[in-house]
């Protein structure tokens, strides 16, 4: 008898559509895996076991089952997006334990495509920092449980990397999809601005936050992205990708925060693989403006202040209180509200006129040790997050698509990763290149044991 945990979403949905397995059988096997694995990994804040089985039966009874792109596929949802009938705690004791009355538009699209929501995943409080721990639990990297899975979509990444679900929904305001994807050996795609419904918190961190997929294969990532973006048909064939102009950079956008050798080597290796595939690959660094770090920091902190509005301050952790307080000060300067996206795009336009895609490290170094970072002070969290992930935030500010792709490795079992970036509308170009990397340098899909 086949077992379904560890199979891809493409495989599962095809088997359900063809009647080789029922949605209930698929969901039940994944729930059993969650019951075995979640205590040691901490991916889920809440598991919807009985409700998920009932929803699986509803999918099986749908008259359009044979045409559902995600028929019977179990999916995990990051706990800062409303799921009908469940509370949305956003990693905080300060939020309300009140069931949502409606699904977020991205959740609604997944369910319309036949997916079954099995649970909500752990995040740091208000999804601020790069470690997915809170009063609700600590999300660990399935490849090395002594390390964090990353943040803020770390619970979703841990759920996929451990085989508890084949795909998961997360979001990314400073790298929150790409960071945990890079830590956990997954693909994490941050779509470009306006491509997938956002509506995350009180203003999407001034337009920097986007919802997107976490998956173990390019095919699953493309399938889920097309559902989230409302593309029709979601399984349309793509023409072969032509030779592209690819720039490879290992320079950190943040002065003083360097990239460690394994991540720099992974980016260079990706360039070699793409050159062997016929692309025109050149070492080249984007012209990052000197004001980039201050601009991103202002929106990060001010966005947190906006998300904390109306919450009881005494129930927020020290790190969140301080982060929001800094943001309130910076908001009064007008910097977070300035049209920084246009300025950054204008600065980068000549570079992306010469190159179609940028390849760069996904992280500067692996995620730190797993633990109760929410009990530590603001400065420790700020430094810890910044040292690991200085390379992801520029593309949130630009509003351009960027994705993390597994490649290479770190000392021990932790996977390596590279980041691919393209101008607005380039999601499928990134997915095409990721597919070429996947075919030329396959990666292990799920951690075991």
C-alpha positions in Angstrom: 0.0 0.0 0.0 1.4 3.5 -0.9 2.0 6.0 1.8 1.3 9.6 1.0 3.4 11.7 3.4 6.6 12.6 1.5 4.8 12.6 -1.9 4.5 15.8 -3.8 1.4 17.9 -4.2 1.4 17.1 -7.9 1.5 13.3 -7.2 -1.2 13.5 -4.6 -3.6 15.7 -6.5 -3.3 13.5 -9.6 -4.0 10.3 -7.6 -7.1 11.9 -6.0 -8.4 13.1 -9.3 -7.9 9.7 -10.9 -9.6 7.9 -8.0 -6.5 6.0 -6.9 -6.8 7.4 -3.3 -9.5 9.4 -1.5 -8.8 12.8 0.1 -9.7 11.3 3.5 -7.0 8.6 3.1 -4.4 11.2 2.2 -5.3 13.6 5.0 -5.5 10.8 7.6 -1.9 9.6 6.8 -0.6 13.2 7.0 -2.4 13.7 10.3 -0.8 10.5 11.7 2.6 11.8 10.6 1.9 15.2 12.3 1.0 13.3 15.5 4.3 11.5 15.4 6.6 14.3 14.4 5.2 17.6 15.6 6.1 17.3 19.3 9.8 17.2 18.4 9.7 19.8 15.7 7.1 22.3 16.8 5.7 23.2 13.4 2.1 23.6 14.3 0.3 25.8 16.9 -2.9 24.0 16.3 -3.9 20.9 14.3 -7.4 20.6 12.8 -7.6 16.8 12.8 -11.3 16.1 12.9 -12.2 19.3 10.9 -9.6 18.4 8.2 -11.0 14.9 7.8 -14.5 16.4 7.4 -13.2 18.8 4.8 -11.5 16.0 3.0 -14.8 14.3 2.7 -16.3 17.5 1.3 -13.6 17.6 -1.3 -14.3 14.0 -2.3 -18.0 14.9 -2.8 -17.4 17.9 -5.0 -18.7 17.5 -8.6 -15.7 19.3 -9.9 -13.2 16.9 -8.2 -11.7 15.7 -11.5 -10.6 19.3 -12.3 -9.2 20.4 -9.0 -5.5 21.3 -9.2 -4.9 20.6 -5.5 -7.5 17.9 -5.0 -7.1 16.4 -1.5 -3.7 18.0 -0.9 -3.0 18.7 2.8 -1.8 22.3 3.4 -0.5 24.1 6.4 -1.3 27.8 6.9 0.9 30.4 8.7 -0.8 31.6 11.8 -1.0 35.3 10.8 -3.6 34.6 8.1 -7.3 34.0 9.0 -8.7 30.5 8.6 -12.5 30.3 9.0 -13.4 28.8 12.4 -9.9 29.2 13.8 -8.3 31.9 15.9 -5.4 33.8 14.4 -2.9 34.3 17.2 0.1 35.7 15.2 2.5 34.2 17.8 1.3 36.4 20.5 -0.6 36.2 23.9 -1.8 39.7 23.2 -4.1 38.7 20.3 -7.7 37.5 20.6 -8.6 33.8 20.8 -11.6 34.5 18.6 -12.4 32.3 15.6 -12.2 34.0 12.2 -15.5 34.3 10.4 -13.9 34.0 6.9 -10.9 32.7 5.2 -8.1 35.0 4.0 -8.3 35.3 0.1 -5.3 33.1 -0.3 -6.7 30.4 2.0 -10.0 30.7 0.1 -8.2 30.1 -3.2 -6.4 27.0 -1.9 -9.6 25.5 -0.6 -11.4 26.3 -3.9 -8.6 24.4 -5.6 -9.3 21.3 -3.4 -6.6 21.7 -0.7 -7.4 20.7 2.9 -6.1 22.9 5.7 -4.7 20.6 8.4 -3.4 23.2 10.8 -1.9 26.6 11.6 1.8 26.9 12.0 4.0 28.6 14.6 5.5 32.1 14.1 7.4 34.6 16.1 5.3 37.3 17.8 3.7 39.5 15.1 6.1 37.7 12.6 8.8 40.2 13.4 12.0 38.2 13.8 14.0 35.4 12.1 13.3 32.7 14.6 9.9 31.0 14.7 9.4 30.7 18.4 6.8 32.3 20.7 4.6 31.5 23.8 3.0 28.8 21.6 6.2 26.8 20.9 9.6 26.6 19.1 9.7 25.6 15.5 12.9 23.6 14.8 14.8 22.8 11.7 13.9 19.2 10.8 17.5 18.7 9.3 19.1 19.8 12.6 16.6 20.1 15.5 19.1 22.1 17.6 18.7 25.0 15.1 15.8 27.3 14.4 13.8 26.7 11.3 14.0 30.4 10.6 11.3 33.0 10.6 8.9 34.1 10.4 7.3 31.4 8.3 9.4 28.8 10.2 6.5 26.6 11.3 5.3 26.3 7.8 8.8 25.5 6.5 9.3 22.9 9.3 6.0 21.2 8.4 7.0 20.8 4.8 10.6 19.8 5.4 9.5 17.1 7.8 6.9 15.7 5.4 4.0 16.6 7.6 2.5 18.4 4.6 3.6 18.6 1.0 3.1 22.4 0.7 2.4 25.3 3.0 1.3 28.9 2.9 3.5 31.6 4.3 4.4 35.2 3.8 7.4 37.4 3.4 8.0 41.0 4.6 11.8 40.9 5.0 12.6 37.4 3.9 10.1 35.5 6.0 9.5 32.8 3.3 13.0 32.7 1.8 14.8 32.6 5.2 13.1 29.4 6.6 13.1 27.9 3.1 16.8 28.3 2.9 17.3 26.9 6.4 15.1 23.9 5.7 16.1 22.9 2.2 12.9 24.1 0.5 11.8 26.4 -2.3 10.2 29.6 -1.0 8.8 32.1 -3.5 8.0 35.7 -2.6 5.8 36.9 -5.5 6.1 40.4 -6.8 3.9 43.2 -5.5 0.2 42.9 -6.5 0.5 39.3 -7.9 -1.0 37.4 -5.0 -3.5 38.9 -2.5 -1.7 40.4 0.4 -3.7 41.9 3.3 -1.3 40.9 6.0 -1.7 42.7 9.3 -2.3 46.5 9.4 -0.8 47.5 6.0 1.6 44.7 4.9 4.5 46.6 6.4 4.0 49.5 4.0 3.6 47.2 1.0 6.6 45.0 1.7 4.8 41.8 2.7 3.6 39.2 0.2 1.9 35.7 0.6 3.5 32.8 -1.2 4.3 29.0 -1.3 6.7 26.7 0.4 7.4 23.4 -1.3 10.0 20.8 -1.9 9.9 20.8 -5.8 9.7 23.4 -8.5 6.6 21.7 -9.9 4.8 22.0 -6.6 5.9 25.6 -6.1 4.6 26.5 -9.6 1.3 24.7 -9.0 0.7 26.4 -5.7 1.8 29.8 -7.0 -0.6 29.6 -9.9 -3.5 28.8 -7.6 -2.6 31.7 -5.3 -2.2 34.1 -8.2 -5.5 33.0 -9.7 -3.8 32.0 -13.0 -5.9 29.9 -15.3 -5.3 27.2 -16.2 -3.0 26.4 -13.2 -1.4 23.5 -15.1 -0.7 25.1 -18.4 2.4 24.0 -20.2 5.4 26.5 -20.4 7.7 26.9 -23.3 11.3 26.0 -22.8 13.3 28.9 -21.2 15.6 30.6 -23.6 19.2 31.8 -22.8 19.0 34.4 -20.1 21.5 37.0 -19.0 22.3 36.1 -15.4 24.3 38.1 -12.9 26.0 36.4 -9.9 26.7 38.5 -6.8 28.0 37.4 -3.4 28.1 40.9 -2.0 25.9 41.7 1.0 23.6 44.7 0.6 24.3 45.6 4.2 27.7 47.0 4.9 29.6 45.2 7.7 27.6 42.0 7.4 29.5 39.5 5.2 28.5 36.3 3.6 30.1 33.1 4.8 32.0 30.9 2.4 29.4 28.0 2.0 26.6 30.5 0.9 29.0 32.4 -1.4 30.2 29.1 -2.9 26.6 28.0 -3.5 25.8 31.2 -5.5 28.9 30.7 -7.6 28.0 27.0 -8.2 24.5 28.0 -9.3 26.1 30.3 -11.8 28.3 27.5 -13.1 25.2 25.2 -13.5 23.3 27.8 -15.3 26.2 28.6 -17.6 26.4 24.9 -18.4 22.7 25.1 -19.3 23.5 27.7 -21.9 22.7 31.0 -20.0 25.0 34.0 -20.2 26.4 34.3 -16.7 28.5 37.2 -15.4 29.8 38.2 -12.0 28.1 41.6 -11.2 26.9 43.4 -8.1 23.7 45.5 -8.0 24.2 49.2 -7.2 22.6 49.2 -3.7 21.9 52.7 -2.5 23.6 53.8 0.8 20.1 54.5 2.3 18.8 51.0 1.7 19.4 49.6 5.2 17.8 52.6 6.9 14.8 52.5 4.7 14.1 48.8 5.2 14.7 49.2 9.0 12.2 52.1 9.2 9.5 50.1 7.4 10.2 46.9 9.5 9.9 48.7 12.8 7.0 51.0 11.8 5.1 48.1 10.4 5.5 46.3 13.7 4.2 49.4 15.5 1.1 49.4 13.2 0.5 45.7 13.8 0.7 46.2 17.6 -1.9 49.0 17.6 -4.8 48.1 19.9 -3.1 45.1 21.5 -2.5 45.1 25.3 1.1 46.2 25.6 1.7 44.2 28.8 1.1 41.0 27.0 3.7 41.7 24.3 7.2 40.4 24.7 10.1 42.7 25.4 11.6 42.4 22.0 8.3 43.3 20.2 7.6 46.2 22.5 11.0 47.8 21.8 10.8 47.1 18.1 7.4 48.8 17.9 8.6 51.7 20.0 11.5 52.4 17.6 9.0 52.2 14.8 6.7 54.8 16.3 9.6 57.2 16.5 10.7 56.5 12.9 7.1 56.8 11.7 7.0 60.4 12.9 10.0 61.2 10.6 8.0 60.2 7.5 10.7 57.8 6.3 8.5 54.6 6.3 5.8 56.4 4.2 8.2 57.8 1.6 8.1 56.5 -2.0 11.2 54.4 -1.4 10.1 51.7 -3.8 10.2 54.0 -6.8 13.6 55.3 -5.8 15.0 51.8 -5.4 13.6 50.6 -8.7 15.0 53.6 -10.5 18.4 52.9 -8.9 18.4 49.2 -9.9 16.8 49.7 -13.4 20.1 50.0 -15.4 21.4 46.8 -13.7 18.2 44.8 -14.6 18.3 46.3 -18.1 21.6 44.4 -18.5 20.6 41.2 -16.7 17.4 39.2 -16.7 18.0 37.5 -13.3 20.2 38.0 -10.3 21.7 35.0 -8.5 22.9 35.6 -5.0 23.2 33.9 -1.6 19.9 33.3 0.2 21.5 33.7 3.6 24.8 35.0 5.0 25.0 32.1 7.6 22.8 29.4 8.9 20.0 30.1 11.4 20.9 30.3 15.1 20.2 27.7 17.8 16.6 27.0 18.4 15.3 28.3 21.7 13.1 30.8 23.4 14.3 33.9 21.6 11.1 35.6 22.5 12.3 35.7 26.1 15.5 37.5 25.1 16.0 41.2 24.6 15.5 43.3 21.5 19.1 43.8 20.6 20.0 40.1 20.7 17.1 39.4 18.4 17.9 42.3 16.1 21.6 41.3 15.7 20.7 37.6 15.3 18.2 38.2 12.5 20.4 40.7 10.7 23.6 38.6 10.7 21.8 35.7 9.1 19.6 37.4 6.5 20.9 40.7 5.1 20.3 39.6 1.5 16.5 39.2 1.4 15.0 42.6 2.4 15.9 44.7 -0.6 13.5 42.7 -2.8 10.6 43.4 -0.4 11.3 47.1 -0.7 11.6 46.8 -4.5 8.4 44.7 -4.7 10.1 42.3 -7.1 9.8 38.5 -7.1 12.5 36.6 -5.3 12.9 32.9 -4.3 15.1 30.6 -2.3 16.3 27.4 -4.0 18.2 24.6 -2.3 21.8 24.2 -3.4 24.9 23.0 -1.7 25.2 22.4 2.0 26.5 23.6 5.4 28.8 21.8 7.8 26.6 19.0 9.3 23.2 18.2 7.8 21.8 21.7 7.2 21.0 22.4 3.5 22.5 25.3 1.6 20.5 27.7 -0.6 20.7 30.4 -3.3 18.4 33.3 -4.0 17.0 34.2 -7.5 15.6 37.7 -8.2 13.9 39.1 -11.2 12.0 42.3 -12.0 8.2 42.5 -11.6 6.3 39.8 -13.4 9.3 37.4 -13.4 8.0 34.7 -11.2 7.8 32.1 -13.9 11.3 33.0 -15.1 12.6 32.3 -11.6 10.7 29.0 -11.5 12.1 28.0 -14.9 15.7 28.6 -13.7 14.9 26.8 -10.4 13.7 23.8 -12.4 17.0 23.8 -14.3 19.0 23.9 -11.1 16.8 21.1 -9.7 17.4 18.9 -12.8 21.1 19.5 -12.8 21.7 19.4 -9.0 18.8 17.5 -7.3 18.3 18.0 -3.6 17.0 15.7 -0.9 13.3 16.7 -0.4 12.5 15.8 3.2 14.4 15.3 6.4 14.0 11.9 8.0 14.3 10.8 11.5 
